[in-house]
């Protein structure tokens, strides 16, 4: 059985696409191994392909797909056996900058890219991620337009595109740093800046630039018995609870307070226990200035799409082509408009494709994404035949669908059955937010039609050597699918009407039975063939032959008519049918008499004069009946007074 070849395109940078490959179809990729950063199996058995530009593609029915024995092929010609790939992915398999070591249990690894290169990541809500690098080693950390940008000293850069959106959402991602620290919700930025702040303080202490010992806190590790004495000697550290408390050596606090509180100043540190100086300096919670008022989280809206659909009917195609157009309405919100682009997602729905795959004339149709839409081509054609084209304007959202060949619809009993094609696209606003949707095109089937009923005529009077015949052609329109065949209907559909003797079809008093064999109807009476109708299944031409007379009812009319009705079924290219009728009118014949004349001469009349002879009668195809006199008499010639008289 022929199958479709589904072309899977690489998604746009930092976007995700989910594919479902229909049963029995194969798939080819429009990307090569150099584009891929990682492969792994999801929790539900889906194959997840990560790309170096941050994009992600998922084949959600991968476990089912490997059962059909088909392969996956990359654009560089690499052929992958899905079953072997499934077996090899018991542990996650990563390429390029992604390590396999941390990729188990559904955790996706984020590696530091090479010097002077950039790696973009799009977080998936609820996904676990492991960083192979310590974010604190980044030379610069920046939050901009919802992105977190980490720049390292070697010029490499990691960009987390949707950091703010995902981490502020209902299902934030979870990140694990290289040291094993688990970061949840929006703590990553805080953790990075905390580490940076501590390192800066340590550097100051080690350099010894400050005059007082208090600024060298990080280097002081007093023994337990010396803690109070040494602590009291630290510059700008005073007893936390006054001199009395200081004498007890129980705790100390920072007494230096700036005269003007800085913006968003932190609270006073408070008492420091003696052991705190031994194990490290106090940590400070870093608060960042924000233009957004406290307690209010900024909301980055996404484009809102009003769905659109259109319908094309193959019956209305002009010159073999059908076109329909429409427009997609997108509300981009406060961010303003961006682009409307195809997203490599096409779905065939309505369950009306013949054989479960989109076909035309029995050949599979392959769908490929183009710059501004999709194109379908008929497999096995040279030159390549375009089946349809769908384009969408990236600015206005106006779309056009043009179909050049008819589709194979599955329901042969419905001449208006539809095939629905959902063309996927994504609307992107000015700051990169995306919303996916689709345009649905419904393609209605056409069916054959009978332009007019065929009518033929024979006259029993014209029978030569016991038969008379007529020919003709049954006229039908196969529509865009074309006519596949003509056939005679079941003989039970045959009917006769008109001047039937006794109300039924008979010949010489015997009822006529009609049977069908192949492409020929045969009418027999008492075992004798009375007529046949033969149909050419390819051209629709037919021939009717009358071998014997029919019994007509009106004896006063030598040309009364009996009509014979034969049904013909027309089938188009995808199995739709239409029925029409060939009607043959059979005219009656009548007996004929040749003129007869005799002469008598009154000159010799001596009494009675007699003339004799024979009447020549032709009874025609109906055969001999009887001859009887008529009550009609006429005279002509030289009649006295214009009338026939005798002796005045």
KOLTOR-845982 format. One record per atom (N, C-alpha, C): x, y, z. Coordinates in pm, whole numbers, plus 50000, padded with zeros to 5 digits. Layout:
N
XYZ;...
//
This chain:
648
500854988150000;500005000050000;500885012450000;500545021849916;501295034149909;501095042150038;502135049650079;502065057550199;502555071550171;502115080950255;502575094650242;503955096050300;504735105350246;506025108750301;505895122450365;505835122950500;505645135450571;507005142350587;507095154950547;508315162750560;508235170550690;509175168150783;509215175250910;510275186150902;509865198550917;510775209850908;511295213551046;512485219751050;513045224751175;512235236751221;511845237151348;511065248651395;511895261351397;511215272551406;511895285351421;512725285051549;513775293551554;514615294251673;513775296951797;514055289051903;513435290852034;511935288152035;511465280251940;510065276151939;509975260951944;508805256151982;508585241751993;507445237551901;507595225751839;506565220151753;506345205551793;505085201551808;504735187651834;504175181451707;504725169951667;504245162751549;503565149751592;502525145951520;501975132451527;502025126951386;502845116551364;502965110651231;501855100351215;500915102451119;499795093151102;500265078951076;499435069451118;499755055351102;500015051950955;501105044750930;501395040250795;502165050150711;502575061450769;503285071450690;504735072350736;505615076250642;507025077850672;507335092450691;508525095250746;508895109150773;510325111850728;510535123550673;511865128450638;512055142050704;513305144650748;513615157250813;514225166950713;513935179950733;514535190350652;515785195950719;516355188450813;517545193150882;518515181450896;519775184650923;520805174550938;521325173651080;522265164551102;522775162351236;523495174651291;524035182951201;524755194851248;523815205051311;522515203851285;521545213251340;521065208951479;521335196451517;520745190551638;521715192051755;521185196151870;522005196851990;521725185252085;520575178852073;520305167852163;519085159752122;519085146952163;517945137952142;517635131352276;516355130152308;515995123052430;514555118152420;514215108852509;512845103952520;512155111152635;510925115852612;510155122152716;509505111852807;508825116852909;508195107853007;507135098952945;506525103352835;505465095652770;505945088552644;507265086952629;507805079852515;507965088152391;507725101152397;507885109552279;509365112052251;509735113252123;511095116552084;511215131752081;512145137152160;512345151652168;513695155052106;513685163352004;514895167651934;515135182251968;516305185252027;516675199052058;517665204051954;517545216751918;518385222651814;519325233151874;520415235351804;521435244551854;520925258851863;519855262151789;519315275751795;518215277251900;518045267051983;517055267952089;515705262052056;515495258051930;514235252051891;514095237751943;512885232751942;512635219151990;511495212851910;511695200351867;510705192851790;510395179951865;509115176651876;508705164651948;507815156051860;508155143051847;507285133351780;506545126051891;505285129951914;504585125452033;504195110752029;504025105151908;503635090951898;504805082451853;506025085551902;507225078851855;507195063851887;506705060152006;506665045952042;505785038051946;504635043951906;503765037151808;504395037151670;505095047751637;505655049351502;506705038651471;507495034651572;508565025051545;508015011251513;506735008751545;506164995651520;505924992951373;505845003551287;505495001251146;506694998251058;507904998151118;509084994251041;509635004850951;509105017050952;509605027650867;510855033950927;511515042350850;512755048650893;512595063650899;513565070050962;513665084650962;514895088550881;514775098750799;515885102750714;516175117550733;517475120850763;517885134750775;518155140650637;518235153950631;518425160550502;519785157550441;520755153550526;522085150450473;522195135950426;521065128750423;521055115050375;521185104550484;521455108650608;521575099150718;520235092450744;520225079150744;519005071450769;519065065750910;518015067950988;517975063551126;516875053151142;517225041651202;516235031451234;515575035351366;514265038551365;513625043251488;513705033451603;513635020251573;513675010451681;515045010351749;516135011451668;517465012051727;517645024951806;517105035851754;517205048551824;516475047651957;515305041251957;514525039652080;515325031752183;515975021052135;516765012652225;517955020352280;518575028652196;519765036052238;519445047652329;518175051252341;517815062752423;517325058652561;517755046752610;517445043252748;518035053852841;519225059152802;519785070952864;519815081552757;519575094052797;519445104752700;520725106252619;520545109652492;521645110852398;521765125352356;522905131652379;523065145752350;524225147952253;524125158652175;525135162352078;525685176152112;526785179952047;527365193252056;527665197052201;527025207752251;527345213052383;526595206352496;525785196252468;524955190052571;525555176752611;525735174652742;526385162552792;525365151952824;525725139352804;524805128352836;524825125052983;525845129253055;526005124753192;524865129153282;524345141153259;523305146253347;521935145353286;521785137653182;520535138053108;519535127353142;519685120153252;518745109353283;517515114853353;516525106053363;515285109353435;514615121753380;514715124453252;514005135653193;514635149053220;515865149353274;516545162053301;517305166253176;517065178353131;517765183353013;518965191653058;520095189052996;521355195153036;521625207652954;522055218153021;522465230552955;523965231752971;524695230752861;526145231552865;526635245352827;527835248952875;528425261652835;528975260252693;528585269152602;529065267952464;530545271252452;531105268452336;532495271552312;532755286452310;534045290052317;534435304052321;533855311652202;533325323452233;532805332652130;531615326952053;530915317352113;529695312152051;528525314152147;527335313052094;526135315552174;525205303552166;524555300552275;523565289752279;522275295352337;521145293252264;519845298152310;519025286452365;518365288852476;517555278652542;516145284352562;515145276352536;513765279952570;513275270152676;512945275152793;512515266652902;511115261052877;510925248652916;509615242152911;509045242153052;507845247453074;507275247753209;507315234053275;507805233753401;507855221353477;509035212453445;509825215553340;510965207253301;512125209153399;512895198653420;514095199453502;515305201553412;516175210653453;517385213753376;518595212953469;519715208353413;520975207753487;522005216253414;522625225953486;523655234553426;525005227853445;525765226253337;527115220553347;528135231253385;527665243253405;528555254253441;527975260853565;528795268753635;528325276253750;527965290253704;526705294253712;526335307553666;527125318653732;527665315953853;528445326253920;529735329453846;530155320353758;531375322853681;531135331953563;529895335553540;529595344353428;530145358253456;530745364253354;531285377753369;530175387953378;529035384853320;527915394253321;526605386453317;525645390553399;524315384653400;523315395953379;522405394153280;521475404853245;520095398953221;519065405853273;517675402553242;517155413353149;516775409353028;516345419252927;515215413252844;514095420452839;512935416052760;512525401852794;512605398352922;512195385052964;513265374452947;514415377852888;515505368452869;516515369552983;517135358453020;518325358853104;519525356353015;520485365453017;521665364552932;522885363353021;523595352053014;524815349653089;525995350252992;526895359553014;528065361352928;529305357453007;530125348652951;531315343553018;532565350652967;533655349053043;534895356253011;535465352252875;535185340052829;535725335752700;534885340352582;533905348852611;533075353952502;531855345452472;531735333852536;530565325352513;529365331252587;528195326952543;526975332852597;525865322452599;525125321952709;523925313752720;522735323152735;521755321652645;520565330152646;519345321352677;518705323952790;517465317052825;516325326152783;515695322952670;514785332352604;513555335852687;512895325852739;511605328252806;511735326752958;512875331053015;513155329053157;512075335353245;511795348353223;510845355353310;509455349153301;509045345753181;507695340453161;507505327153231;508455317853211;508315304353267;508485304553418;509505311953468;509795311653611;508715318853693;507965327653627;506875334553697;505535327553677;505525316853600;504285309953568;503835300353677;502725293653650;502165284153747;503015271653761;503805268453657;504615256253659;506045259753619;506805265953712;508165270353675;509085258453651;510115261053573;511145250853550;512035249853674;512735238753685;513665236553796;515065235153739;516005243053794;517375242653745;518295237953856;519245229653823;520255224853916;521605230153872;522305237153963;523605242753929;524655231653930;525835235253883;526915225353871;527305219554007;527095227554115;527455222554248;526345214554313;525255212254239;524155204354291;523045212454354;523215225554364;522165234054420;520945233954330;519775231454389;518535231254313;517895245054322;517605250954207;517015264254201;515585262754152;514635267454230;513245266754189;512695280854174;511575281554104;510865294054081;511815304654029;511845316654091;512645327654035;513925329854113;514505319254171;515685320854257;516995321354180;516995317954049;518275316953979;519015330153978;518335341153947;518985354153943;519525357854079;518745355254184;519195358454320;520435350554355;520435337354323;521595328954354;522845333854282;522685337554157;523835342354081;524395355054142;523535364754175;524005377654227;524525376254369;523955367054448;524475364954582;525915360154577;526165350554494;527525345254485;528475356054438;528045364154342;528905374854293;529225384654405;528215388154486;528425397954593;529405392754695;529255380154736;530165374254833;531575374054780;531745370354655;533095369754599;533745383454600;532955394054570;533525407454572;533995411054712;533205407354815;533585410454953;534855403054989;534965390354948;536155382554978;537385388754914;537225393354792;538375399354724;538865411654800;537945419954850;538335431954925;539085428055051;538575417855120;539215413755244;540605408355219;540775400655114;542075394655088;543095404955044;542615415554974;543565425454927;544115433955041;543375434655157;543885442055271;543935456955249;543075462255162;543115476455133;542525484755246;541615479055330;540995486655438;541965488355554;541765499055631;542675501955741;542345493655864;541065491155891;540675484356013;540625469455998;540795462456110;540725448056106;539325443156077;538345451656105;536955447656082;536685444755937;537435450955844;537225448555703;537925436055655;538635429255746;539295416655712;538595405055783;537285406555800;536515396455872;536715382655811;536745381955677;536805368955612;538045361255648;539085367755695;540335360655723;540495357155869;539515360755953;539645358356096;538945345456132;539655336256194;539085323756241;539535321456385;538985328756482;539435327456621;539065313956680;539865309656774;539515297756849;538325300956938;537695290556986;536465292657061;536665301457183;537815300557245;538055308457366;538465322557337;538775325757217;539265339057184;538225347357112;537055341957085;536085348356998;535705362157046;535355363657174;534835376457222;535895387357217;537125383957260;538175394157262;538485399257124;538665390157032;539005394256896;537865401956833;536645397356856;535505403856795;535385418256840;535695420956970;535575434557018;536615443656956;537665438056902;538705446156841;538415449456696;537395443556637;537105445856495;536585460056476;537105466456371;536705480256343;535225481056313;534555491056372;533155494156348;532225482756385;532625474056476;531715464156532;531575467056680;530385468756730;530125472256868;529185462056929;529115461357060;528195451857122;526785453957073;526115443057051;524775443856996;523775449257096;524015447557223;523045451557325;523655461057426;524585469257383;525195478957473;526465473657535;527135481957620;528415478057679;528285465957768;527155465257840;526995453857929;526935440857852;526205441557748;526105429357669;527425426257605;528175436657568;529475434157507;530415427557604;530335431157730;531225425157828;530975410557846;529755406457816;529455392257833;529925384157716;530385390757614;530905383557496;529865374257435;528585378957430;527555370057378;527185372657233;527455384457183;527095386957043;527405401157005;527525403856878;527915416956830;527095420556708;526975433856682;526235438456565;526995449156493;526685451356367;527295462156290;526665475256335;527475484556380;526975497156431;527045508356332;527705506456219;527855517156121;526625517456033;525875528556038;524675530255957;524835542555871;524655541955740;524805553855655;523815564555700;524245577255685;523385588355726;522165589455636;522285585755508;521155585955416;520925571755364;519735566755388;519455552955347;519415551855195;520175542555136;520145540954990;518795535254945;518525536254814;517265531254757;517135516254782;516005512354837;515755498254867;516805492554962;517165500255063;518205495755155;517755483355230;518705474655261;518385462655336;518225465755484;517605456655555;517435458355699;518785456955769;518845462255893;520085460755971;520395446155990;521685442955991;522105428955998;521695422656130;521835430456241;521445424956370;522595417656436;522305411356546;523385404756623;524065393856544;525375392456570;526165381856507;526675372856618;526315360456617;526815351356716;528305349256703;528985345556807;530455343756801;530875333756696;530125323156677;530555312956580;530375317556438;529555327956415;529335332556277;530605337856217;531455343656300;532715348956248;533665337756211;533515326556274;534395315356244;534035308956110;532755307756080;532335300155964;532045308655841;532095321755854;531895329855733;531145342555760;531125351055661;530465363955675;528985362255653;528185371555704;526745370455682;526405372655537;525325366255493;524885368155354;523785378555353;523685385655242;522705396255227;521735392555117;520455394655141;519465392555035;519475404754945;519755402554820;519885413454725;518515417354673;518145429854687;516915434954630;517255443554510;516515441954403;516785449254280;515705459754257;516175471054205;515235481854172;514415477754051;513125480554054;512255477353942;511295488853918;511025491453790;510055501853758;508635497353793;508455484353808;507125479153841;506885480553991;505765486054035;505495487354179;505555473954248;505955474354377;506065462154455;504735454754459;504815441454441;503615433254445;502905431854314;503375438854211;502735438054080;503695431453981;503325420053925;504165412953828;503775417153688;504755421253606;504425425153469;503925413053390;502915415053308;502345404453225;502695407053080;503405397653020;503775398752878;502715391452797;501845399152731;500745392852660;501225386152533;500415376952486;500695369552363;499665373152257;499995370752131;499015373452026;497755364952044;496615370852016;495325363752020;494825362351877;494525349951837;494185347051698;492715343151688;492035349051593;490675344851560;490765334551447;490295322451475;490455311651378;489715314651248;490185308351142;489605310751010;489515297650934;488495296550849;488335284650766;487705288750634;487855280250534;487285282850401;486975269550336;486165270050230;485715257750163;485855259250013;486305248549949;486385248049804;485685235249758;484915236249650;484145224849600;484715220749465;485165208149455;485745203549330;484735204249214;483445204149247;482435205249143;482515218649070;482985229049140;483005242549085;484345246249022;485265236649011;486555239848953;486375245048810;487135255048776;487105260648641;488455257948577;488435251148463;489695247748397;490575238948480;489965230748568;490745221548650;491315227648775;490985240148806;491575247048921;490485253049008;490675251849140;489775258149235;490555266649332;490055278549364;490755287949452;489795293549555;490295295049678;489525301449784;490505309849867;490025320649924;490905329450001;490185334150126;490955339650219;490415344750344;491485352450417;491255355150545;492215362850623;492195358350768;493375358250830;493525355050971;493615368151048;492795369551152;492785381551235;493615379051361;494625387551383;495515386051498;495525398951580;495285397751711;495425408951804;496765407351875;497715416151843;499065415051899;499185421452036;498165428152085;498225434252216;499175446052220;499705448552341;500555460352362;501885459352291;502345447152263;503665445652202;503685449852056;502545449951991;502515453851850;502765442151757;502495444151628;502575433051531;503985428551502;504055415851463;505315410051417;505075402851285;505185389451286;505035381651163;504055370251184;503495365651072;502675353551068;503385343850976;503815332451030;504665323250955;504145308950967;504355300650864;504015286350876;504895279650980;504365269651049;505125262951154;505295248051131;505295244051004;505585230150966;504605220151027;503365224351045;502345215351099;501145215051006;500895203550942;499745201750855;499035188950898;497735189850920;496965178250964;495795175950869;495615163350829;494495159550743;493395153850833;492225160050831;491145155750921;489885152550842;488775151150912;487445147750859;487325132950821;488405125250834;488355110750813;487805106750677;488075114550575;487495111450445;488535109350337;489795107650375;490815105150274;490805090350237;490895087550110;490845073650063;492115066450104;491955054750168;493105046950209;493845052750327;493285062950393;493925068850510;495025078650479;495265081750353;496325091150315;495795100550208;496365112450203;495945122250102;496505117949968;495595115649871;495995110549740;495225117749630;495765116549509;495065121149389;495315110849281;494245105449226;494375095349123;495125083049170;495035079949300;495715068349357;497145070749398;497715082449368;499115085549402;499155094149528;500145091449614;500295099149737;500655113649707;500245122449798;500595136549789;501545139849904;502715145349872;503705149349972;503565164349998;503495168050126;503315181950166;504645187450218;505065198950166;506325205050204;506085219650243;506765223950351;506655238050390;507525246650299;506965258050256;507725268050181;507815280550267;508435291050214;508715302950294;507445308650356;506395309850277;505175316250327;503965307050323;504185294050336;503045284850335;503445270550312;502645263450233;502855249250207;502525246150061;503145235550011;502855230949875;502725215749879;501745210449804;501545196049794;501855191449653;502635180849638;503005175649507;502625160849498;502285156549376;501865142749353;503095134049332;503225123649412;504385114749402;504405107449268;505625104849219;505785096749100;505475103848971;505365117148971;505065124548848;506325131348796;506485131248666;507625137948601;507145144248471;507195157448459;507595166748565;506635166348682;507105171748795;506325171148918;505015178748902;503935172348943;502605178348936;502275184449072;501945197249073;501535204049196;500065201149223;499795195749342;498415192449379;497695204649435;498385212249522;497775224249579;498885233249634;498515245549664;499435255049726;498655263849822;499215265449944;498615274150045;499645284650083;499285297250072;500185308150109;499475317550204;500255323450297;499715333050392;500645345050400;500075356950395;500865369250399;501365371550541;502685372850561;503235374150697;502825386950768;502355396850694;501985409650755;500485410850774;499725408450668;498275410550673;497495398350721;498075386450709;497355374250743;496425369350635;496415376050519;495585371450407;496155358350352;495285348650325;495745335950274;494985332050148;495625323750068;495025318749945;495325303849932;494295296049901;494455281749875;494035279049732;494935272749655;494655269249516;494895254349497;493905247349442;493995232949420;493975230149270;494925221749226;495105219349083;494655205449040;494525196149133;494095182549099;493035178249200;492145169149163;491135164449258;491745154849359;491175154449480;491605145049582;490785132249573;491355121349623;490625108749632;489845108549764;488535109949757;487675109349874;487245094849897;486965091450023;486755077350057;485305072750044;484335081450068;482935077350071;482335078149931;482165066649868;481665066449730;480165068849723;479505069349839;478055071849838;477725086549858;478755094649882;478525108849911;479345117349814;478645123849721;479345131849622;479805145349674;479485148649801;479935161149861;480735158849988;481335147150000;482165144250116;483345153850120;483755157850242;484835167650253;486105161550310;487235166950264;488545164450322;488995177750383;489385177550510;489785189850579;491305189950597;491925200950557;493365202650572;493605214350667;494265211650779;494595222250876;496035226650852;496205238850802;497535244450775;497975252450898;499025247650965;499485254051087;500325266451060;500195276151151;501025288251144;501225293451285;502135302851300;502405308951429;502415324051410;501735331151501;501745345751502;502745350351607;503665359251569;504755363751655;504635378851674;504575383451801;504485397851821;505875404051819;505955417151846;507215424351825;508315420351921;507975414552038;509045410252129;509195395052132;508645388352029;508915374152012;507925364652073;506885369452138;505875360452192;505105353952077;504775341152094;504205333351984;502905326752026;501975326151930;500745318451946;500525310451819;500315297351835;500115288651719;498625286651692;498285285151566;496905282351526;496945275851388;495805274951323;495765268851190;494585274351111;494705273450979;493615276650887;493085263350832;491785261150841;491185248750793;490555250950656;491015243050558;490435243250424;489665230250405;488365231350376;487535219650349;487395217950198;487745206150149;487675203250006;486525193449984;485445198449921;484275190149895;484475182149767;484065169649772;484165160849657;483185165149549;483505161949425;482495162949320;482105148849280;481095147549198;480675134449152;480255135249007;480115123848942;479695123848801;478245128348789;477885133148674;476505137148648;476115132948508;474835130048492;474295126248361;473685138748298;474275143148188;473815155548126;472415154148068;472125143148005;470785140947949;470575125847931;469325121947930;469005107947912;469145104247765;469625092347740;469795087647602;468485081647551;468085085447429;466845080347369;467155075247228;466665063147197;466845057247064;465505051547018;465425047846889;464145043046833;464385032546726;463535022346728;463505012446620;462045010546579;461855006646451;460495004346399;460424990046351;459514982546408;459384968546368;459104967246218;458554977846159;458274977446015;459544976045934;460654980845991;461924980945918;462784968745945;462274958846010;463074947146039;463424939845909;464704936945896;465224929945779;465854917045827;465494906345764;465994893145803;465734890645950;464614895745998;464194892746134;464794901446241;465454912346205;465994920846311;466134935346262;466204944246362;466464958446337;467284963646455;468194973246432;469094977846539;469234993046537;469764998346649;470095012646661;471275014046756;472045024746742;473225027146826;473175041346882;473965043846986;474065057147046;475155057347153;475295068747221;476295070247327;475655076447449;475925070447563;475415075647690;476305087347732;475745099147753;476525111147781;476505114047932;477705115447991;477835118648134;479055127548154;479105134348269;480225143048305;480865137548431;482155134348423;482855128748538;483415139048633;483245152048605;483785162448692;485295162348693;485895167648802;487355168548812;487995154748826;487245145148879;487805131748896;487825123848766;487015128048667;486955120748541;486105108248552;485675103048436;484875090848434;485795078748430;485555069848523;486345057548528;485695046448448;484355045148455;483705034148385;482205036548372;481615029148274;480155028348256;479765013748280;478605011848340;478134998148364;476614997848362;476054986348321;474604984348326;474194981148469;473094986948512;472604984648647;472004970748659;471654967048781;471024954148805;469764952948718;469514941148661;468354939548572;467024942348641;467024942248774;465764945348844;465344959748823;466284968248775;465944982248750;465324984348613;465314973748527;464734975048393;463234977248402;462714985448312;461264987648309;460804989548165;459504987048143;458894988948012;457574996248030;457225004347932;455985011847940;455435014547802;454405022447796;453795025647668;452645016447635;452515013047507;451385005247457;451644990447474;451564985847599;451824971847631;450524963747623;450524953347542;449354944647532;449144937547665;447984939047722;447694932747851;448404939347966;449074950547944;449754957748051;451114952348086;451594941748019;452914936148046;453674934647915;454994933247929;455844931947811;455824917347766;455314915247644;455244901647589;455644901847443;455924889947393;456184888047251;455444875447208;454554876947112;453734865847065;452994859447181;452584867947277;451814863247391;452634857847505;453954856647491;454824851247596;455514862647671;455534861947806;456194872647883;457694872847856;458244884947859;459684886947833;460404889047966;461474881147989;462324882548107;463664888648064;464174898248147;465424905248115;466504900848212;467654896748159;468804892648239;470034900748199;471064900748290;472304908048265;473464898448267;474294899248165;475524891348160;476634900448111;477604903548201;478684912548161;478154926348133;478324930648009;477874943947969;476654943247877;475884932247884;474764930347791;473494926447864;472414933847836;471074929847876;470494920847766;469754910447806;469084901747709;467634899647753;466684901947659;465274899247685;464844886747610;464314876947682;463904864347619;462444861347650;461794854647553;460404850347572;460294835847525;459914827347618;459784813147586;461094807547531;462224812447589;463534807447549;464094813647423;463364822747361;463814828947236;464234843347265;465424847147214;465914860847234;465054870547154;464504880447225;463674890547160;464474903347135;465354907147232;466184919147212;467424918247300;468444926447267;469664927947348;470054942747350;470734946747462;471364959947469;472774957847522;473784961847445;475174960047484;475814973847505;476574975347618;477174988147656;478694986947658;479394996747601;480854997347608;481245003747741;481964996647831;482245001947965;483225013547966;483945015447858;484945026047852;484395038847790;483665037347679;483195049047606;481755052747634;480965043447687;479555046047710;478685044347587;479255039647476;478455037247355;477645024247372;476505023447304;475645011747319;475045008047183;474544995247174;473834990547056;472634982347102;471454985547046;470224978147076;469814970646949;469534957546963;469084949246851;467764942846889;466744944546802;465444938146820;465354926146727;465174914346787;465134901946709;463704896846686;462754901746760;461374897046745;460414908146781;459164907046737;458194917646762;457714917646907;457334929346951;456704930847081;455194931647061;454464927547161;453004927847152;452504941747192;452064949547089;451534962747114;450024961847139;449524971447213;448134970547257;447144976547158;447514987347089;446564994847006;446534989246865;445494981246836;445404975446703;445024985346596;444524996846637;444135006946539;445275016146500;446365014946570;447505023746544;448685015446498;449065016546374;450175008346325;451525012646378;451605023946447;452885028846499;452815031946648;451965024946723;451965027346866;453295022646925;453685028747039;455065027647090;455115020247224;456085011447236;456485005547364;457885010847394;458095016347515;459435021247553;460105011647651;461375008647623;462204999847706;463255008647775;463365007447910;464245016347989;465355008348055;466605011448017;467785004448068;468625014248151;468905011148280;469695020048367;471185017748345;471945028948344;473395028748327;474025035848447;475065029848508;475765035548623;477115040848578;477385053648608;478655060048575;479475061348703;480745057448699;481645058348815;482795067648782;483095077248875;484195086548848;485505081448906;486535089948900;487885085648935;488085081749079;487305087249173;487485083149312;486295075249365;485515069249270;484495059649310;483095064849326;482875077849308;481515083049315;480715078549192;479405077049209;478585071749100;477385080649072;476865079248951;475605085548910;474905075948816;473585076448814;472795067048733;471935074648633;471935069848510;471095075348405;470375064148333;469635067548228;468805057748159;468955058948008;469045047347942;468925046447797;467505041447767;466725049447695;465355045547659;465295042447510;464795030547477;464605026447338;463105025647311;462635033647215;461235033447174;461055023647058;460165013947074;459915003646972;458545006346910;458545010146779;457295012846708;456714999946651;455414998846654;454714987046602;454764987146449;454634975346392;454394974746248;452924970846226;452454970446096;451054966946064;451044959245933;449994951045909;449934943745781;449734953645665;450214949445550;450044957845430;449434949345318;448624955845227;447954948845116;448354955744987;448814947944893;449134953644762;447834955744683;447704966544606;446464969144529;446194957844427;444864954344411;444424943944316;443294949844230;443324947444098;442244952344009;441784941243914;440484941643880;439904932143782;438984939943688;438734934543567;437924941543467;436804932443415;435594938443400;434474931543333;433964940843222;433424935043117;432964942942999;431464940842984;430694952042997;429244951042986;428784947742843;429694949842747;429314947042608;428904932542593;429554924442656;429294910142643;428324905142749;427744914842818;426904910742930;425644903742878;425424891542907;424244883642868;423474879342991;424044882743103;423434878743230;424314883743343;425184874843387;426114878043496;427534876643447;428334886743482;429764886243449;430544885543581;431524876943591;432304874943715;433784877443690;434414884243789;435884886043787;436454880143915;437534873343911;438174867044028;439654871144037;440244869344160;441674872144182;442054869844328;443304873444370;443814871544507;444294885044567;443994886944693;444494898744766;445864895144825;446904902944794;448274900344844;448484908044975;448524900845089;448634907045222;449994903845284;450674914445340;451934912745418;451604915245565;451674904545647;451324905945788;452464911545873;453664913745818;454784919345892;455344909845995;456104915646096;456794907646197;455834900946294;454614906146298;453664900046392;453114886746340;453304884146209;452824871446154;451374872246110;450924861546045;449574861045985;448494861346090;447484868746056;446314869046140;445134863846058;444254872546012;443154868245925;442794880045835;442064876645725;441604886645629;440084886545630;439494898245641;438034899345644;437614911245559;436374910745513;435864921645433;435654934145515;435514945045440;435304957845505;433954963345465;433384971645547;432094977445514;432234990645439;433384992345379;433605004645301;433625001245153;433005010245069;432965008544924;433065022344861;433825023344753;433935035844678;433875032744530;433455042444453;433415041044306;433975053644243;434435052244122;435005063744052;434925061043902;435305070543826;435305068843681;434175076543615;433705071543494;432695078543413;431315074743463;430885081643567;429605078643627;428605089543590;427395085043546;426365094443504;425895102343626;425975115343609;425555123743721;426535123543836;427695117543817;428715117243922;428465106944028;427525098044005;427245087744103;427015074544032;427235063944107;427055050644051;425555047344053;424975045443930;423535042243918;423325031143816;422125025643812;421755015343714;420315018043672;420075019743539;418745022443485;418145034943549;419005044643566;418505057543613;418515058643760;
//
